[in-house]
């Protein structure tokens, strides 16, 4: 049950971006998310020696 709610909540911003800026906005959204994740993991690995 909770996984369905989580998936729906995660998908809402993507649909909002798609409705506003078409598919190019979704691709930009994905690239930004990948970059932020990579930078966050790099920062965490330096701070916590993962």
mmCIF entry with sequence, helices, sheets and N, C-alpha, C, O atoms, coordinates in Angstrom:
data_MODEL
# 
_entry.id   MODEL 
# 
_entity.id                         1 
_entity.type                       polymer 
_entity.pdbx_number_of_molecules   1 
# 
_entity_poly.entity_id                      1 
_entity_poly.type                           'polypeptide(L)' 
_entity_poly.nstd_linkage                   no 
_entity_poly.nstd_monomer                   no 
_entity_poly.pdbx_seq_one_letter_code       
;(UNK)(UNK)(UNK)(UNK)(UNK)(UNK)(UNK)(UNK)(UNK)(UNK)(UNK)(UNK)(UNK)(UNK)(UNK)(UNK)
(UNK)(UNK)(UNK)(UNK)(UNK)(UNK)(UNK)(UNK)(UNK)(UNK)(UNK)(UNK)(UNK)(UNK)(UNK)(UNK)
(UNK)(UNK)(UNK)(UNK)(UNK)(UNK)(UNK)(UNK)(UNK)(UNK)(UNK)(UNK)(UNK)(UNK)(UNK)(UNK)
(UNK)(UNK)
;
_entity_poly.pdbx_seq_one_letter_code_can   XXXXXXXXXXXXXXXXXXXXXXXXXXXXXXXXXXXXXXXXXXXXXXXXXX 
_entity_poly.pdbx_strand_id                 A 
# 
loop_
_entity_poly_seq.entity_id 
_entity_poly_seq.num 
_entity_poly_seq.mon_id 
_entity_poly_seq.hetero 
1 1  UNK n 
1 2  UNK n 
1 3  UNK n 
1 4  UNK n 
1 5  UNK n 
1 6  UNK n 
1 7  UNK n 
1 8  UNK n 
1 9  UNK n 
1 10 UNK n 
1 11 UNK n 
1 12 UNK n 
1 13 UNK n 
1 14 UNK n 
1 15 UNK n 
1 16 UNK n 
1 17 UNK n 
1 18 UNK n 
1 19 UNK n 
1 20 UNK n 
1 21 UNK n 
1 22 UNK n 
1 23 UNK n 
1 24 UNK n 
1 25 UNK n 
1 26 UNK n 
1 27 UNK n 
1 28 UNK n 
1 29 UNK n 
1 30 UNK n 
1 31 UNK n 
1 32 UNK n 
1 33 UNK n 
1 34 UNK n 
1 35 UNK n 
1 36 UNK n 
1 37 UNK n 
1 38 UNK n 
1 39 UNK n 
1 40 UNK n 
1 41 UNK n 
1 42 UNK n 
1 43 UNK n 
1 44 UNK n 
1 45 UNK n 
1 46 UNK n 
1 47 UNK n 
1 48 UNK n 
1 49 UNK n 
1 50 UNK n 
# 
_struct_asym.id          A 
_struct_asym.entity_id   1 
# 
_struct_conf.conf_type_id            HELX_P 
_struct_conf.id                      HELX_P1 
_struct_conf.pdbx_PDB_helix_id       AA1 
_struct_conf.beg_label_comp_id       UNK 
_struct_conf.beg_label_asym_id       A 
_struct_conf.beg_label_seq_id        2 
_struct_conf.pdbx_beg_PDB_ins_code   ? 
_struct_conf.end_label_comp_id       UNK 
_struct_conf.end_label_asym_id       A 
_struct_conf.end_label_seq_id        48 
_struct_conf.pdbx_end_PDB_ins_code   ? 
_struct_conf.beg_auth_comp_id        UNK 
_struct_conf.beg_auth_asym_id        A 
_struct_conf.beg_auth_seq_id         2 
_struct_conf.end_auth_comp_id        UNK 
_struct_conf.end_auth_asym_id        A 
_struct_conf.end_auth_seq_id         48 
_struct_conf.pdbx_PDB_helix_class    1 
_struct_conf.details                 ? 
_struct_conf.pdbx_PDB_helix_length   47 
# 
_struct_conf_type.id          HELX_P 
_struct_conf_type.criteria    ? 
_struct_conf_type.reference   ? 
# 
loop_
_atom_site.group_PDB 
_atom_site.id 
_atom_site.type_symbol 
_atom_site.label_atom_id 
_atom_site.label_alt_id 
_atom_site.label_comp_id 
_atom_site.label_asym_id 
_atom_site.label_entity_id 
_atom_site.label_seq_id 
_atom_site.pdbx_PDB_ins_code 
_atom_site.Cartn_x 
_atom_site.Cartn_y 
_atom_site.Cartn_z 
_atom_site.occupancy 
_atom_site.B_iso_or_equiv 
_atom_site.pdbx_formal_charge 
_atom_site.auth_seq_id 
_atom_site.auth_comp_id 
_atom_site.auth_asym_id 
_atom_site.auth_atom_id 
_atom_site.pdbx_PDB_model_num 
ATOM 1   N N  . UNK A 1 1  ? 0.824  -1.197 0.000   1.00 0.00 ? 1  UNK A N  1 
ATOM 2   C CA . UNK A 1 1  ? 0.000  0.000  0.000   1.00 0.00 ? 1  UNK A CA 1 
ATOM 3   C C  . UNK A 1 1  ? 0.867  1.259  0.000   1.00 0.00 ? 1  UNK A C  1 
ATOM 4   O O  . UNK A 1 1  ? 0.637  2.177  -0.787  1.00 0.00 ? 1  UNK A O  1 
ATOM 5   N N  . UNK A 1 2  ? 1.867  1.296  0.890   1.00 0.00 ? 2  UNK A N  1 
ATOM 6   C CA . UNK A 1 2  ? 2.698  2.491  0.992   1.00 0.00 ? 2  UNK A CA 1 
ATOM 7   C C  . UNK A 1 2  ? 3.547  2.697  -0.259  1.00 0.00 ? 2  UNK A C  1 
ATOM 8   O O  . UNK A 1 2  ? 3.858  3.832  -0.621  1.00 0.00 ? 2  UNK A O  1 
ATOM 9   N N  . UNK A 1 3  ? 3.920  1.606  -0.919  1.00 0.00 ? 3  UNK A N  1 
ATOM 10  C CA . UNK A 1 3  ? 4.725  1.759  -2.134  1.00 0.00 ? 3  UNK A CA 1 
ATOM 11  C C  . UNK A 1 3  ? 3.926  2.433  -3.247  1.00 0.00 ? 3  UNK A C  1 
ATOM 12  O O  . UNK A 1 3  ? 4.486  3.197  -4.033  1.00 0.00 ? 3  UNK A O  1 
ATOM 13  N N  . UNK A 1 4  ? 2.631  2.160  -3.321  1.00 0.00 ? 4  UNK A N  1 
ATOM 14  C CA . UNK A 1 4  ? 1.798  2.812  -4.329  1.00 0.00 ? 4  UNK A CA 1 
ATOM 15  C C  . UNK A 1 4  ? 1.677  4.308  -4.050  1.00 0.00 ? 4  UNK A C  1 
ATOM 16  O O  . UNK A 1 4  ? 1.724  5.121  -4.973  1.00 0.00 ? 4  UNK A O  1 
ATOM 17  N N  . UNK A 1 5  ? 1.525  4.662  -2.798  1.00 0.00 ? 5  UNK A N  1 
ATOM 18  C CA . UNK A 1 5  ? 1.421  6.079  -2.432  1.00 0.00 ? 5  UNK A CA 1 
ATOM 19  C C  . UNK A 1 5  ? 2.745  6.782  -2.708  1.00 0.00 ? 5  UNK A C  1 
ATOM 20  O O  . UNK A 1 5  ? 2.758  7.895  -3.235  1.00 0.00 ? 5  UNK A O  1 
ATOM 21  N N  . UNK A 1 6  ? 3.858  6.140  -2.357  1.00 0.00 ? 6  UNK A N  1 
ATOM 22  C CA . UNK A 1 6  ? 5.173  6.726  -2.610  1.00 0.00 ? 6  UNK A CA 1 
ATOM 23  C C  . UNK A 1 6  ? 5.444  6.918  -4.089  1.00 0.00 ? 6  UNK A C  1 
ATOM 24  O O  . UNK A 1 6  ? 5.984  7.945  -4.498  1.00 0.00 ? 6  UNK A O  1 
ATOM 25  N N  . UNK A 1 7  ? 5.072  5.932  -4.890  1.00 0.00 ? 7  UNK A N  1 
ATOM 26  C CA . UNK A 1 7  ? 5.270  6.045  -6.338  1.00 0.00 ? 7  UNK A CA 1 
ATOM 27  C C  . UNK A 1 7  ? 4.409  7.159  -6.922  1.00 0.00 ? 7  UNK A C  1 
ATOM 28  O O  . UNK A 1 7  ? 4.856  7.891  -7.806  1.00 0.00 ? 7  UNK A O  1 
ATOM 29  N N  . UNK A 1 8  ? 3.199  7.289  -6.444  1.00 0.00 ? 8  UNK A N  1 
ATOM 30  C CA . UNK A 1 8  ? 2.322  8.356  -6.930  1.00 0.00 ? 8  UNK A CA 1 
ATOM 31  C C  . UNK A 1 8  ? 2.866  9.728  -6.544  1.00 0.00 ? 8  UNK A C  1 
ATOM 32  O O  . UNK A 1 8  ? 2.836  10.658 -7.349  1.00 0.00 ? 8  UNK A O  1 
ATOM 33  N N  . UNK A 1 9  ? 3.358  9.855  -5.320  1.00 0.00 ? 9  UNK A N  1 
ATOM 34  C CA . UNK A 1 9  ? 3.901  11.138 -4.875  1.00 0.00 ? 9  UNK A CA 1 
ATOM 35  C C  . UNK A 1 9  ? 5.179  11.492 -5.630  1.00 0.00 ? 9  UNK A C  1 
ATOM 36  O O  . UNK A 1 9  ? 5.430  12.667 -5.896  1.00 0.00 ? 9  UNK A O  1 
ATOM 37  N N  . UNK A 1 10 ? 5.983  10.500 -5.975  1.00 0.00 ? 10 UNK A N  1 
ATOM 38  C CA . UNK A 1 10 ? 7.207  10.761 -6.731  1.00 0.00 ? 10 UNK A CA 1 
ATOM 39  C C  . UNK A 1 10 ? 6.898  11.107 -8.182  1.00 0.00 ? 10 UNK A C  1 
ATOM 40  O O  . UNK A 1 10 ? 7.646  11.858 -8.809  1.00 0.00 ? 10 UNK A O  1 
ATOM 41  N N  . UNK A 1 11 ? 5.819  10.576 -8.717  1.00 0.00 ? 11 UNK A N  1 
ATOM 42  C CA . UNK A 1 11 ? 5.482  10.816 -10.112 1.00 0.00 ? 11 UNK A CA 1 
ATOM 43  C C  . UNK A 1 11 ? 4.790  12.133 -10.379 1.00 0.00 ? 11 UNK A C  1 
ATOM 44  O O  . UNK A 1 11 ? 4.801  12.616 -11.511 1.00 0.00 ? 11 UNK A O  1 
ATOM 45  N N  . UNK A 1 12 ? 4.190  12.721 -9.367  1.00 0.00 ? 12 UNK A N  1 
ATOM 46  C CA . UNK A 1 12 ? 3.442  13.969 -9.559  1.00 0.00 ? 12 UNK A CA 1 
ATOM 47  C C  . UNK A 1 12 ? 4.335  15.103 -10.062 1.00 0.00 ? 12 UNK A C  1 
ATOM 48  O O  . UNK A 1 12 ? 3.947  15.775 -11.018 1.00 0.00 ? 12 UNK A O  1 
ATOM 49  N N  . UNK A 1 13 ? 5.515  15.356 -9.473  1.00 0.00 ? 13 UNK A N  1 
ATOM 50  C CA . UNK A 1 13 ? 6.344  16.450 -10.010 1.00 0.00 ? 13 UNK A CA 1 
ATOM 51  C C  . UNK A 1 13 ? 6.779  16.212 -11.455 1.00 0.00 ? 13 UNK A C  1 
ATOM 52  O O  . UNK A 1 13 ? 6.887  17.157 -12.237 1.00 0.00 ? 13 UNK A O  1 
ATOM 53  N N  . UNK A 1 14 ? 7.029  14.950 -11.807 1.00 0.00 ? 14 UNK A N  1 
ATOM 54  C CA . UNK A 1 14 ? 7.438  14.645 -13.179 1.00 0.00 ? 14 UNK A CA 1 
ATOM 55  C C  . UNK A 1 14 ? 6.307  14.973 -14.151 1.00 0.00 ? 14 UNK A C  1 
ATOM 56  O O  . UNK A 1 14 ? 6.548  15.545 -15.214 1.00 0.00 ? 14 UNK A O  1 
ATOM 57  N N  . UNK A 1 15 ? 5.093  14.616 -13.796 1.00 0.00 ? 15 UNK A N  1 
ATOM 58  C CA . UNK A 1 15 ? 3.945  14.919 -14.652 1.00 0.00 ? 15 UNK A CA 1 
ATOM 59  C C  . UNK A 1 15 ? 3.727  16.428 -14.755 1.00 0.00 ? 15 UNK A C  1 
ATOM 60  O O  . UNK A 1 15 ? 3.382  16.937 -15.822 1.00 0.00 ? 15 UNK A O  1 
ATOM 61  N N  . UNK A 1 16 ? 3.926  17.137 -13.652 1.00 0.00 ? 16 UNK A N  1 
ATOM 62  C CA . UNK A 1 16 ? 3.766  18.592 -13.685 1.00 0.00 ? 16 UNK A CA 1 
ATOM 63  C C  . UNK A 1 16 ? 4.802  19.234 -14.603 1.00 0.00 ? 16 UNK A C  1 
ATOM 64  O O  . UNK A 1 16 ? 4.484  20.159 -15.351 1.00 0.00 ? 16 UNK A O  1 
ATOM 65  N N  . UNK A 1 17 ? 6.051  18.741 -14.546 1.00 0.00 ? 17 UNK A N  1 
ATOM 66  C CA . UNK A 1 17 ? 7.093  19.253 -15.439 1.00 0.00 ? 17 UNK A CA 1 
ATOM 67  C C  . UNK A 1 17 ? 6.744  18.933 -16.886 1.00 0.00 ? 17 UNK A C  1 
ATOM 68  O O  . UNK A 1 17 ? 6.895  19.785 -17.762 1.00 0.00 ? 17 UNK A O  1 
ATOM 69  N N  . UNK A 1 18 ? 6.277  17.712 -17.144 1.00 0.00 ? 18 UNK A N  1 
ATOM 70  C CA . UNK A 1 18 ? 5.916  17.313 -18.516 1.00 0.00 ? 18 UNK A CA 1 
ATOM 71  C C  . UNK A 1 18 ? 4.781  18.170 -19.059 1.00 0.00 ? 18 UNK A C  1 
ATOM 72  O O  . UNK A 1 18 ? 4.806  18.572 -20.222 1.00 0.00 ? 18 UNK A O  1 
ATOM 73  N N  . UNK A 1 19 ? 3.797  18.447 -18.231 1.00 0.00 ? 19 UNK A N  1 
ATOM 74  C CA . UNK A 1 19 ? 2.669  19.259 -18.688 1.00 0.00 ? 19 UNK A CA 1 
ATOM 75  C C  . UNK A 1 19 ? 3.082  20.703 -18.971 1.00 0.00 ? 19 UNK A C  1 
ATOM 76  O O  . UNK A 1 19 ? 2.500  21.355 -19.839 1.00 0.00 ? 19 UNK A O  1 
ATOM 77  N N  . UNK A 1 20 ? 4.079  21.202 -18.246 1.00 0.00 ? 20 UNK A N  1 
ATOM 78  C CA . UNK A 1 20 ? 4.503  22.591 -18.435 1.00 0.00 ? 20 UNK A CA 1 
ATOM 79  C C  . UNK A 1 20 ? 5.526  22.754 -19.554 1.00 0.00 ? 20 UNK A C  1 
ATOM 80  O O  . UNK A 1 20 ? 5.427  23.681 -20.358 1.00 0.00 ? 20 UNK A O  1 
ATOM 81  N N  . UNK A 1 21 ? 6.514  21.850 -19.608 1.00 0.00 ? 21 UNK A N  1 
ATOM 82  C CA . UNK A 1 21 ? 7.633  22.027 -20.533 1.00 0.00 ? 21 UNK A CA 1 
ATOM 83  C C  . UNK A 1 21 ? 7.836  20.865 -21.498 1.00 0.00 ? 21 UNK A C  1 
ATOM 84  O O  . UNK A 1 21 ? 8.894  20.773 -22.120 1.00 0.00 ? 21 UNK A O  1 
ATOM 85  N N  . UNK A 1 22 ? 6.878  19.995 -21.640 1.00 0.00 ? 22 UNK A N  1 
ATOM 86  C CA . UNK A 1 22 ? 6.939  18.836 -22.553 1.00 0.00 ? 22 UNK A CA 1 
ATOM 87  C C  . UNK A 1 22 ? 8.071  17.891 -22.141 1.00 0.00 ? 22 UNK A C  1 
ATOM 88  O O  . UNK A 1 22 ? 8.567  17.963 -21.017 1.00 0.00 ? 22 UNK A O  1 
ATOM 89  N N  . UNK A 1 23 ? 8.468  17.023 -23.037 1.00 0.00 ? 23 UNK A N  1 
ATOM 90  C CA . UNK A 1 23 ? 9.443  15.991 -22.681 1.00 0.00 ? 23 UNK A CA 1 
ATOM 91  C C  . UNK A 1 23 ? 10.836 16.546 -22.462 1.00 0.00 ? 23 UNK A C  1 
ATOM 92  O O  . UNK A 1 23 ? 11.607 15.958 -21.704 1.00 0.00 ? 23 UNK A O  1 
ATOM 93  N N  . UNK A 1 24 ? 11.190 17.654 -23.093 1.00 0.00 ? 24 UNK A N  1 
ATOM 94  C CA . UNK A 1 24 ? 12.519 18.225 -22.865 1.00 0.00 ? 24 UNK A CA 1 
ATOM 95  C C  . UNK A 1 24 ? 12.677 18.657 -21.412 1.00 0.00 ? 24 UNK A C  1 
ATOM 96  O O  . UNK A 1 24 ? 13.772 18.566 -20.856 1.00 0.00 ? 24 UNK A O  1 
ATOM 97  N N  . UNK A 1 25 ? 11.611 19.118 -20.800 1.00 0.00 ? 25 UNK A N  1 
ATOM 98  C CA . UNK A 1 25 ? 11.660 19.467 -19.382 1.00 0.00 ? 25 UNK A CA 1 
ATOM 99  C C  . UNK A 1 25 ? 11.873 18.259 -18.499 1.00 0.00 ? 25 UNK A C  1 
ATOM 100 O O  . UNK A 1 25 ? 12.564 18.346 -17.484 1.00 0.00 ? 25 UNK A O  1 
ATOM 101 N N  . UNK A 1 26 ? 11.286 17.124 -18.872 1.00 0.00 ? 26 UNK A N  1 
ATOM 102 C CA . UNK A 1 26 ? 11.470 15.894 -18.097 1.00 0.00 ? 26 UNK A CA 1 
ATOM 103 C C  . UNK A 1 26 ? 12.919 15.443 -18.182 1.00 0.00 ? 26 UNK A C  1 
ATOM 104 O O  . UNK A 1 26 ? 13.491 15.004 -17.184 1.00 0.00 ? 26 UNK A O  1 
ATOM 105 N N  . UNK A 1 27 ? 13.523 15.548 -19.371 1.00 0.00 ? 27 UNK A N  1 
ATOM 106 C CA . UNK A 1 27 ? 14.920 15.148 -19.525 1.00 0.00 ? 27 UNK A CA 1 
ATOM 107 C C  . UNK A 1 27 ? 15.842 16.066 -18.723 1.00 0.00 ? 27 UNK A C  1 
ATOM 108 O O  . UNK A 1 27 ? 16.797 15.597 -18.104 1.00 0.00 ? 27 UNK A O  1 
ATOM 109 N N  . UNK A 1 28 ? 15.569 17.348 -18.731 1.00 0.00 ? 28 UNK A N  1 
ATOM 110 C CA . UNK A 1 28 ? 16.363 18.285 -17.933 1.00 0.00 ? 28 UNK A CA 1 
ATOM 111 C C  . UNK A 1 28 ? 16.191 17.991 -16.447 1.00 0.00 ? 28 UNK A C  1 
ATOM 112 O O  . UNK A 1 28 ? 17.159 18.029 -15.687 1.00 0.00 ? 28 UNK A O  1 
ATOM 113 N N  . UNK A 1 29 ? 14.968 17.700 -16.037 1.00 0.00 ? 29 UNK A N  1 
ATOM 114 C CA . UNK A 1 29 ? 14.677 17.325 -14.647 1.00 0.00 ? 29 UNK A CA 1 
ATOM 115 C C  . UNK A 1 29 ? 15.479 16.089 -14.248 1.00 0.00 ? 29 UNK A C  1 
ATOM 116 O O  . UNK A 1 29 ? 16.024 16.031 -13.145 1.00 0.00 ? 29 UNK A O  1 
ATOM 117 N N  . UNK A 1 30 ? 15.555 15.105 -15.136 1.00 0.00 ? 30 UNK A N  1 
ATOM 118 C CA . UNK A 1 30 ? 16.294 13.877 -14.856 1.00 0.00 ? 30 UNK A CA 1 
ATOM 119 C C  . UNK A 1 30 ? 17.791 14.145 -14.752 1.00 0.00 ? 30 UNK A C  1 
ATOM 120 O O  . UNK A 1 30 ? 18.455 13.604 -13.867 1.00 0.00 ? 30 UNK A O  1 
ATOM 121 N N  . UNK A 1 31 ? 18.327 14.968 -15.637 1.00 0.00 ? 31 UNK A N  1 
ATOM 122 C CA . UNK A 1 31 ? 19.755 15.287 -15.599 1.00 0.00 ? 31 UNK A CA 1 
ATOM 123 C C  . UNK A 1 31 ? 20.101 16.031 -14.321 1.00 0.00 ? 31 UNK A C  1 
ATOM 124 O O  . UNK A 1 31 ? 21.124 15.749 -13.698 1.00 0.00 ? 31 UNK A O  1 
ATOM 125 N N  . UNK A 1 32 ? 19.264 16.974 -13.922 1.00 0.00 ? 32 UNK A N  1 
ATOM 126 C CA . UNK A 1 32 ? 19.500 17.711 -12.676 1.00 0.00 ? 32 UNK A CA 1 
ATOM 127 C C  . UNK A 1 32 ? 19.457 16.761 -11.484 1.00 0.00 ? 32 UNK A C  1 
ATOM 128 O O  . UNK A 1 32 ? 20.283 16.870 -10.577 1.00 0.00 ? 32 UNK A O  1 
ATOM 129 N N  . UNK A 1 33 ? 18.508 15.837 -11.474 1.00 0.00 ? 33 UNK A N  1 
ATOM 130 C CA . UNK A 1 33 ? 18.409 14.875 -10.377 1.00 0.00 ? 33 UNK A CA 1 
ATOM 131 C C  . UNK A 1 33 ? 19.645 13.984 -10.312 1.00 0.00 ? 33 UNK A C  1 
ATOM 132 O O  . UNK A 1 33 ? 20.144 13.697 -9.224  1.00 0.00 ? 33 UNK A O  1 
ATOM 133 N N  . UNK A 1 34 ? 20.139 13.548 -11.460 1.00 0.00 ? 34 UNK A N  1 
ATOM 134 C CA . UNK A 1 34 ? 21.343 12.709 -11.491 1.00 0.00 ? 34 UNK A CA 1 
ATOM 135 C C  . UNK A 1 34 ? 22.555 13.489 -10.998 1.00 0.00 ? 34 UNK A C  1 
ATOM 136 O O  . UNK A 1 34 ? 23.355 12.963 -10.224 1.00 0.00 ? 34 UNK A O  1 
ATOM 137 N N  . UNK A 1 35 ? 22.697 14.732 -11.435 1.00 0.00 ? 35 UNK A N  1 
ATOM 138 C CA . UNK A 1 35 ? 23.822 15.554 -10.992 1.00 0.00 ? 35 UNK A CA 1 
ATOM 139 C C  . UNK A 1 35 ? 23.770 15.822 -9.493  1.00 0.00 ? 35 UNK A C  1 
ATOM 140 O O  . UNK A 1 35 ? 24.793 15.734 -8.813  1.00 0.00 ? 35 UNK A O  1 
ATOM 141 N N  . UNK A 1 36 ? 22.593 16.147 -8.973  1.00 0.00 ? 36 UNK A N  1 
ATOM 142 C CA . UNK A 1 36 ? 22.469 16.397 -7.535  1.00 0.00 ? 36 UNK A CA 1 
ATOM 143 C C  . UNK A 1 36 ? 22.759 15.144 -6.721  1.00 0.00 ? 36 UNK A C  1 
ATOM 144 O O  . UNK A 1 36 ? 23.383 15.225 -5.662  1.00 0.00 ? 36 UNK A O  1 
ATOM 145 N N  . UNK A 1 37 ? 22.319 13.998 -7.197  1.00 0.00 ? 37 UNK A N  1 
ATOM 146 C CA . UNK A 1 37 ? 22.593 12.746 -6.500  1.00 0.00 ? 37 UNK A CA 1 
ATOM 147 C C  . UNK A 1 37 ? 24.085 12.450 -6.497  1.00 0.00 ? 37 UNK A C  1 
ATOM 148 O O  . UNK A 1 37 ? 24.638 12.065 -5.467  1.00 0.00 ? 37 UNK A O  1 
ATOM 149 N N  . UNK A 1 38 ? 24.737 12.624 -7.635  1.00 0.00 ? 38 UNK A N  1 
ATOM 150 C CA . UNK A 1 38 ? 26.174 12.373 -7.732  1.00 0.00 ? 38 UNK A CA 1 
ATOM 151 C C  . UNK A 1 38 ? 26.958 13.307 -6.822  1.00 0.00 ? 38 UNK A C  1 
ATOM 152 O O  . UNK A 1 38 ? 27.858 12.868 -6.105  1.00 0.00 ? 38 UNK A O  1 
ATOM 153 N N  . UNK A 1 39 ? 26.623 14.587 -6.847  1.00 0.00 ? 39 UNK A N  1 
ATOM 154 C CA . UNK A 1 39 ? 27.322 15.545 -5.991  1.00 0.00 ? 39 UNK A CA 1 
ATOM 155 C C  . UNK A 1 39 ? 27.069 15.272 -4.513  1.00 0.00 ? 39 UNK A C  1 
ATOM 156 O O  . UNK A 1 39 ? 27.979 15.409 -3.696  1.00 0.00 ? 39 UNK A O  1 
ATOM 157 N N  . UNK A 1 40 ? 25.857 14.891 -4.165  1.00 0.00 ? 40 UNK A N  1 
ATOM 158 C CA . UNK A 1 40 ? 25.542 14.582 -2.769  1.00 0.00 ? 40 UNK A CA 1 
ATOM 159 C C  . UNK A 1 40 ? 26.313 13.365 -2.285  1.00 0.00 ? 40 UNK A C  1 
ATOM 160 O O  . UNK A 1 40 ? 26.834 13.365 -1.170  1.00 0.00 ? 40 UNK A O  1 
ATOM 161 N N  . UNK A 1 41 ? 26.390 12.332 -3.107  1.00 0.00 ? 41 UNK A N  1 
ATOM 162 C CA . UNK A 1 41 ? 27.141 11.137 -2.722  1.00 0.00 ? 41 UNK A CA 1 
ATOM 163 C C  . UNK A 1 41 ? 28.633 11.426 -2.613  1.00 0.00 ? 41 UNK A C  1 
ATOM 164 O O  . UNK A 1 41 ? 29.302 10.888 -1.731  1.00 0.00 ? 41 UNK A O  1 
ATOM 165 N N  . UNK A 1 42 ? 29.162 12.270 -3.498  1.00 0.00 ? 42 UNK A N  1 
ATOM 166 C CA . UNK A 1 42 ? 30.572 12.642 -3.412  1.00 0.00 ? 42 UNK A CA 1 
ATOM 167 C C  . UNK A 1 42 ? 30.847 13.409 -2.125  1.00 0.00 ? 42 UNK A C  1 
ATOM 168 O O  . UNK A 1 42 ? 31.854 13.168 -1.459  1.00 0.00 ? 42 UNK A O  1 
ATOM 169 N N  . UNK A 1 43 ? 29.968 14.318 -1.778  1.00 0.00 ? 43 UNK A N  1 
ATOM 170 C CA . UNK A 1 43 ? 30.133 15.083 -0.543  1.00 0.00 ? 43 UNK A CA 1 
ATOM 171 C C  . UNK A 1 43 ? 30.032 14.182 0.679   1.00 0.00 ? 43 UNK A C  1 
ATOM 172 O O  . UNK A 1 43 ? 30.832 14.303 1.607   1.00 0.00 ? 43 UNK A O  1 
ATOM 173 N N  . UNK A 1 44 ? 29.064 13.287 0.688   1.00 0.00 ? 44 UNK A N  1 
ATOM 174 C CA . UNK A 1 44 ? 28.915 12.368 1.816   1.00 0.00 ? 44 UNK A CA 1 
ATOM 175 C C  . UNK A 1 44 ? 30.106 11.434 1.951   1.00 0.00 ? 44 UNK A C  1 
ATOM 176 O O  . UNK A 1 44 ? 30.521 11.120 3.067   1.00 0.00 ? 44 UNK A O  1 
ATOM 177 N N  . UNK A 1 45 ? 30.660 10.987 0.836   1.00 0.00 ? 45 UNK A N  1 
ATOM 178 C CA . UNK A 1 45 ? 31.802 10.080 0.915   1.00 0.00 ? 45 UNK A CA 1 
ATOM 179 C C  . UNK A 1 45 ? 33.029 10.796 1.462   1.00 0.00 ? 45 UNK A C  1 
ATOM 180 O O  . UNK A 1 45 ? 33.855 10.174 2.130   1.00 0.00 ? 45 UNK A O  1 
ATOM 181 N N  . UNK A 1 46 ? 33.161 12.072 1.195   1.00 0.00 ? 46 UNK A N  1 
ATOM 182 C CA . UNK A 1 46 ? 34.287 12.823 1.766   1.00 0.00 ? 46 UNK A CA 1 
ATOM 183 C C  . UNK A 1 46 ? 34.091 13.087 3.254   1.00 0.00 ? 46 UNK A C  1 
ATOM 184 O O  . UNK A 1 46 ? 35.050 13.057 4.026   1.00 0.00 ? 46 UNK A O  1 
ATOM 185 N N  . UNK A 1 47 ? 32.863 13.342 3.652   1.00 0.00 ? 47 UNK A N  1 
ATOM 186 C CA . UNK A 1 47 ? 32.601 13.667 5.053   1.00 0.00 ? 47 UNK A CA 1 
ATOM 187 C C  . UNK A 1 47 ? 32.583 12.438 5.956   1.00 0.00 ? 47 UNK A C  1 
ATOM 188 O O  . UNK A 1 47 ? 32.986 12.517 7.116   1.00 0.00 ? 47 UNK A O  1 
ATOM 189 N N  . UNK A 1 48 ? 32.119 11.308 5.436   1.00 0.00 ? 48 UNK A N  1 
ATOM 190 C CA . UNK A 1 48 ? 31.924 10.127 6.275   1.00 0.00 ? 48 UNK A CA 1 
ATOM 191 C C  . UNK A 1 48 ? 32.796 8.950  5.886   1.00 0.00 ? 48 UNK A C  1 
ATOM 192 O O  . UNK A 1 48 ? 32.644 7.863  6.442   1.00 0.00 ? 48 UNK A O  1 
ATOM 193 N N  . UNK A 1 49 ? 33.687 9.137  4.964   1.00 0.00 ? 49 UNK A N  1 
ATOM 194 C CA . UNK A 1 49 ? 34.611 8.087  4.523   1.00 0.00 ? 49 UNK A CA 1 
ATOM 195 C C  . UNK A 1 49 ? 33.908 6.789  4.183   1.00 0.00 ? 49 UNK A C  1 
ATOM 196 O O  . UNK A 1 49 ? 34.212 5.739  4.749   1.00 0.00 ? 49 UNK A O  1 
ATOM 197 N N  . UNK A 1 50 ? 32.968 6.866  3.258   1.00 0.00 ? 50 UNK A N  1 
ATOM 198 C CA . UNK A 1 50 ? 32.232 5.674  2.831   1.00 0.00 ? 50 UNK A CA 1 
ATOM 199 C C  . UNK A 1 50 ? 33.068 4.818  1.908   1.00 0.00 ? 50 UNK A C  1 
ATOM 200 O O  . UNK A 1 50 ? 32.607 3.772  1.450   1.00 0.00 ? 50 UNK A O  1 
# 
